[in-house]
């Protein structure tokens, strides 16, 4: 997957909307091959631990109610 496609996919899943061109370029620039030093896995880890992602998956609600086990 290209860095551009990767960033667009991760950003859309975390933020709930596609990134603007400037936002996309910022994160692509952080990746190896785009001038930065991060791997796709490292950027994914940063996104997974972002406060916006915690809100998106309702971490507080999960702490209070748990996850259903089937």
DSSP file (Angstrom, degrees, kcal/mol; ACC not computed):
  #  RESIDUE AA STRUCTURE BP1 BP2  ACC     N-H-->O    O-->H-N    N-H-->O    O-->H-N    TCO  KAPPA ALPHA  PHI   PSI    X-CA   Y-CA   Z-CA
    1    1 A X              0   0    0      0, 0.0     0, 0.0     0, 0.0     0, 0.0   0.000 360.0 360.0 360.0 135.8    0.0    0.0    0.0
    2    2 A X     >  -     0   0    0      1,-0.1     4,-2.6     4,-0.0     5,-0.2  -0.291 360.0-114.9 -68.3 158.0    1.4    3.4   -0.9
    3    3 A X  H  > S+     0   0    0      1,-0.2     4,-2.8     2,-0.2     5,-0.2   0.886 117.2  53.0 -60.8 -38.6    2.1    5.9    1.9
    4    4 A X  H  > S+     0   0    0      2,-0.2     4,-2.3     1,-0.2    -1,-0.2   0.934 111.7  44.2 -63.6 -46.5   -0.6    8.2    0.6
    5    5 A X  H  > S+     0   0    0      2,-0.2     4,-2.4     1,-0.2    -2,-0.2   0.896 113.9  51.7 -64.3 -40.0   -3.2    5.4    0.6
    6    6 A X  H  X S+     0   0    0     -4,-2.6     4,-2.8     2,-0.2     5,-0.3   0.949 111.2  45.7 -61.3 -50.5   -2.1    4.3    4.0
    7    7 A X  H  X S+     0   0    0     -4,-2.8     4,-2.8     1,-0.2     5,-0.3   0.914 112.9  50.7 -60.8 -43.8   -2.3    7.7    5.6
    8    8 A X  H  X S+     0   0    0     -4,-2.3     4,-2.2    -5,-0.2    -1,-0.2   0.915 112.9  46.4 -60.9 -43.4   -5.8    8.3    4.0
    9    9 A X  H  X S+     0   0    0     -4,-2.4     4,-2.0     2,-0.2    -2,-0.2   0.941 116.0  43.3 -65.4 -49.0   -7.1    5.0    5.3
   10   10 A X  H  X S+     0   0    0     -4,-2.8     4,-2.2     2,-0.2     5,-0.2   0.937 115.5  48.7 -64.2 -46.6   -5.7    5.4    8.9
   11   11 A X  H  X S+     0   0    0     -4,-2.8     4,-3.4    -5,-0.3     5,-0.5   0.920 111.1  50.3 -60.7 -44.9   -6.8    9.1    9.1
   12   12 A X  H  X S+     0   0    0     -4,-2.2     4,-1.7    -5,-0.3    -1,-0.2   0.893 112.0  47.8 -61.9 -40.4  -10.3    8.3    7.8
   13   13 A X  H  < S+     0   0    0     -4,-2.0    -1,-0.2    -5,-0.2    -2,-0.2   0.850 119.6  38.1 -70.3 -33.8  -10.7    5.5   10.4
   14   14 A X  H  < S+     0   0    0     -4,-2.2    -2,-0.2    -5,-0.2    -3,-0.2   0.913 127.9  31.0 -81.8 -45.7   -9.5    7.6   13.3
   15   15 A X  H  < S-     0   0    0     -4,-3.4    -3,-0.2     2,-0.3    -2,-0.2   0.667  98.1-125.9 -91.6 -17.9  -11.0   10.9   12.4
   16   16 A X  S  < S+     0   0    0     -4,-1.7     2,-0.3    -5,-0.5    -4,-0.2   0.548  84.6  65.1  83.7   6.2  -14.2    9.7   10.6
   17   17 A X  S    S-     0   0    0     -6,-0.4    -2,-0.3    -5,-0.0    -1,-0.2  -0.981  92.4 -92.0-154.5 154.5  -13.4   11.8    7.5
   18   18 A X        -     0   0    0     -2,-0.3     2,-0.1     1,-0.1   -10,-0.1  -0.342  49.5-104.9 -66.5 149.9  -10.8   11.9    4.9
   19   19 A X        -     0   0    0    -11,-0.1    -1,-0.1     1,-0.1    -7,-0.0  -0.398  31.2-112.0 -73.1 152.6   -7.8   14.2    5.5
   20   20 A X     >  -     0   0    0      1,-0.1     4,-2.9    -2,-0.1     5,-0.2  -0.309  38.2-100.2 -69.1 168.0   -7.4   17.5    3.7
   21   21 A X  H  > S+     0   0    0      1,-0.2     4,-2.6     2,-0.2     5,-0.2   0.901 125.4  49.4 -58.2 -41.4   -4.5   17.6    1.3
   22   22 A X  H  > S+     0   0    0      2,-0.2     4,-2.0     1,-0.2    -1,-0.2   0.903 112.2  47.5 -66.5 -41.3   -2.4   19.5    3.8
   23   23 A X  H  > S+     0   0    0      2,-0.2     4,-2.0     1,-0.2     5,-0.2   0.931 113.3  48.4 -64.7 -45.3   -3.1   17.0    6.6
   24   24 A X  H  X S+     0   0    0     -4,-2.9     4,-2.7     1,-0.2     5,-0.2   0.936 111.9  49.0 -59.6 -47.3   -2.4   14.0    4.2
   25   25 A X  H  X S+     0   0    0     -4,-2.6     4,-2.1    -5,-0.2    -1,-0.2   0.859 107.4  56.2 -63.1 -36.0    0.9   15.6    3.1
   26   26 A X  H  X S+     0   0    0     -4,-2.0     4,-0.6     2,-0.2    -1,-0.2   0.947 113.5  38.9 -59.7 -49.8    1.9   16.3    6.7
   27   27 A X  H >X S+     0   0    0     -4,-2.0     3,-0.7     1,-0.2     4,-0.5   0.863 113.6  53.6 -74.2 -35.9    1.6   12.6    7.7
   28   28 A X  H >< S+     0   0    0     -4,-2.7     3,-1.3     1,-0.2     8,-0.4   0.892 104.9  57.7 -62.0 -37.7    3.0   11.2    4.4
   29   29 A X  H 3< S+     0   0    0     -4,-2.1    -1,-0.2     1,-0.3    -2,-0.2   0.705  99.4  58.6 -65.4 -20.1    6.0   13.5    5.1
   30   30 A X  H << S+     0   0    0     -3,-0.7     8,-2.3    -4,-0.6     7,-0.6   0.656  94.2  86.9 -80.1 -16.5    6.6   11.7    8.4
   31   31 A X  B X<>S-a   38   0A   0     -3,-1.3     3,-2.3    -4,-0.5     5,-1.9  -0.510  91.8 -95.9 -89.9 152.2    6.9    8.3    6.7
   32   32 A X  T 3 5S+     0   0    0      6,-2.7     5,-0.1     1,-0.3    -1,-0.1  -0.396 116.4  30.8 -58.0 137.7   10.0    6.7    5.3
   33   33 A X  T 3 5S+     0   0    0      3,-0.4    -1,-0.3    -4,-0.1     4,-0.1   0.207 111.9  69.7  91.6 -15.2   10.1    7.5    1.5
   34   34 A X  T < 5S-     0   0    0     -3,-2.3    -2,-0.2    -6,-0.2    -3,-0.1   0.243 126.5 -87.3-113.7   9.4    8.3   10.7    2.2
   35   35 A X  T   5S+     0   0    0      1,-0.4    -3,-0.2    -4,-0.2    -6,-0.1   0.186  99.3  97.8 106.0 -15.2   11.2   12.4    3.9
   36   36 A X  S   <S-     0   0    0     -5,-1.9    -3,-0.4    -8,-0.4    -1,-0.4  -0.185  71.6-127.1 -97.0-170.0   10.5   11.2    7.4
   37   37 A X        +     0   0    0     -7,-0.6    -6,-0.2    -5,-0.1     2,-0.2   0.469  68.3 105.8-118.5  -6.6   11.8    8.4    9.5
   38   38 A X  B     -a   31   0A   0     -8,-2.3    -6,-2.7     1,-0.1     2,-0.2  -0.498  59.2-137.4 -81.2 145.2    8.6    6.6   10.7
   39   39 A X     >  -     0   0    0     -8,-0.2     4,-2.2    -2,-0.2     5,-0.2  -0.498  31.7-106.5 -84.0 167.1    7.5    3.2    9.3
   40   40 A X  H  > S+     0   0    0      1,-0.2     4,-2.4     2,-0.2     5,-0.2   0.894 122.8  54.3 -60.7 -38.4    3.8    2.7    8.5
   41   41 A X  H  > S+     0   0    0      1,-0.2     4,-2.1     2,-0.2    -1,-0.2   0.893 107.6  49.2 -63.5 -39.9    3.6    0.5   11.6
   42   42 A X  H  > S+     0   0    0      2,-0.2     4,-2.0     1,-0.2    -1,-0.2   0.904 111.8  47.9 -67.6 -40.6    5.0    3.3   13.8
   43   43 A X  H  X S+     0   0    0     -4,-2.2     4,-2.3     1,-0.2    -2,-0.2   0.891 110.3  53.1 -66.2 -38.0    2.6    5.9   12.4
   44   44 A X  H  X S+     0   0    0     -4,-2.4     4,-2.7     2,-0.2    -2,-0.2   0.903 107.4  51.5 -61.8 -41.4   -0.3    3.4   13.0
   45   45 A X  H  X S+     0   0    0     -4,-2.1     4,-1.5     2,-0.2    -1,-0.2   0.901 109.3  50.2 -62.8 -40.8    0.7    3.0   16.6
   46   46 A X  H  < S+     0   0    0     -4,-2.0     4,-0.3     1,-0.2    -2,-0.2   0.919 112.6  47.0 -61.9 -43.1    0.7    6.8   17.1
   47   47 A X  H >< S+     0   0    0     -4,-2.3     3,-1.3     1,-0.2     6,-0.3   0.901 108.9  54.1 -65.7 -41.2   -2.7    7.0   15.6
   48   48 A X  H 3< S+     0   0    0     -4,-2.7    -1,-0.2     1,-0.3    -2,-0.2   0.817 112.3  44.6 -63.7 -29.9   -4.0    4.1   17.7
   49   49 A X  T 3< S+     0   0    0     -4,-1.5    -1,-0.3    -5,-0.2    -2,-0.2   0.357  87.9 118.7 -96.2   5.0   -2.9    5.9   20.8
   50   50 A X  S <> S-     0   0    0     -3,-1.3     4,-1.8    -4,-0.3     3,-0.4  -0.416  72.4-124.0 -72.3 146.7   -4.2    9.3   19.8
   51   51 A X  H  > S+     0   0    0      1,-0.2     4,-2.0     2,-0.2     5,-0.2   0.852 111.2  58.6 -57.8 -36.8   -6.8   10.9   22.0
   52   52 A X  H  > S+     0   0    0      1,-0.2     4,-2.2     2,-0.2    -1,-0.2   0.885 105.2  49.4 -62.5 -38.3   -9.2   11.3   19.0
   53   53 A X  H  > S+     0   0    0     -3,-0.4     4,-2.2    -6,-0.3    -1,-0.2   0.885 107.0  54.9 -68.6 -37.7   -9.1    7.5   18.5
   54   54 A X  H  <>S+     0   0    0     -4,-1.8     5,-2.3     1,-0.2     4,-0.4   0.899 111.4  45.0 -61.0 -39.8   -9.8    6.9   22.2
   55   55 A X  H ><5S+     0   0    0     -4,-2.0     3,-0.8     3,-0.2    -2,-0.2   0.905 110.1  55.9 -66.7 -41.5  -12.9    9.1   21.8
   56   56 A X  H 3<5S+     0   0    0     -4,-2.2    -2,-0.2     1,-0.3    -1,-0.2   0.864 114.8  36.7 -61.3 -39.2  -13.8    7.3   18.5
   57   57 A X  T 3<5S-     0   0    0     -4,-2.2    -1,-0.3    -5,-0.1    -2,-0.2   0.406 109.7-123.2 -96.4   3.2  -13.9    3.9   20.1
   58   58 A X  T <>5 +     0   0    0     -3,-0.8     4,-2.3    -4,-0.4    -3,-0.2   0.952  37.4 179.0  58.4  56.7  -15.4    5.2   23.4
   59   59 A X  H  ><S+     0   0    0     -5,-2.3     4,-2.3     1,-0.2     5,-0.2   0.889  78.5  54.2 -56.4 -42.0  -12.6    3.9   25.7
   60   60 A X  H  > S+     0   0    0     -6,-0.2     4,-1.6     1,-0.2    -1,-0.2   0.923 109.2  47.6 -60.8 -44.2  -14.3    5.4   28.8
   61   61 A X  H  > S+     0   0    0      1,-0.2     4,-2.6     2,-0.2     5,-0.4   0.882 110.7  51.7 -63.7 -38.7  -17.6    3.5   27.9
   62   62 A X  H  X S+     0   0    0     -4,-2.3     4,-2.4     1,-0.2    -1,-0.2   0.869 106.9  53.6 -66.5 -35.7  -15.7    0.3   27.4
   63   63 A X  H  < S+     0   0    0     -4,-2.3    -1,-0.2    -5,-0.2    -2,-0.2   0.870 114.8  41.3 -64.8 -35.3  -14.0    0.7   30.8
   64   64 A X  H  < S+     0   0    0     -4,-1.6    -2,-0.2    -5,-0.2    -1,-0.2   0.864 131.8  20.8 -81.2 -37.3  -17.4    1.1   32.5
   65   65 A X  H  < S-     0   0    0     -4,-2.6    -3,-0.2     1,-0.2    -2,-0.2   0.647  94.3-145.2-109.5 -18.0  -19.3   -1.6   30.6
   66   66 A X     <  -     0   0    0     -4,-2.4     2,-0.4    -5,-0.4    -1,-0.2  -0.210  31.3 -66.2  79.1-176.2  -16.7   -3.9   29.2
   67   67 A X        -     0   0    0     -4,-0.1     2,-0.1    -2,-0.0    -5,-0.0  -0.944  50.1-110.9-115.1 133.2  -16.8   -5.8   25.9
   68   68 A X        -     0   0    0     -2,-0.4     2,-0.5     1,-0.1    -2,-0.1  -0.382  28.4-147.5 -62.7 137.0  -19.4   -8.5   25.3
   69   69 A X              0   0    0      1,-0.1    -1,-0.1    -2,-0.1     0, 0.0  -0.935 360.0 360.0-109.3 125.1  -17.8  -11.9   25.0
   70   70 A X              0   0    0     -2,-0.5    -1,-0.1     0, 0.0    -2,-0.0   0.409 360.0 360.0-105.7 360.0  -19.5  -14.4   22.7
